[in-house]
């Protein structure tokens, strides 16, 4: 019987999400919508937390919360700065 909570599933899906999220973050500045830019980085953060979930649940939760807060604050500040610069040429 296949165990639904097999840790290899979390590890491999985390690696895939981290790679796809990193590629989407690199391509993100070409996207005009600021919400999509923020979501691109969240995919990578979820991937990293899934990778750490295979090792320790507390470490994964703390890493996910910390990366989400820090990345969201940095990106929202950068997006508002870019919007201000483009609004006043």
Secondary structure by P-SEA (a helix, b strand, c coil): ccccccaaaaaaaaaaaaaaaaaaaaaccccccaaaaaaaaaaaaaaaaaaaccccaaaaaaaaaaaaaaaaaaaaaaaaaaaaaaacc
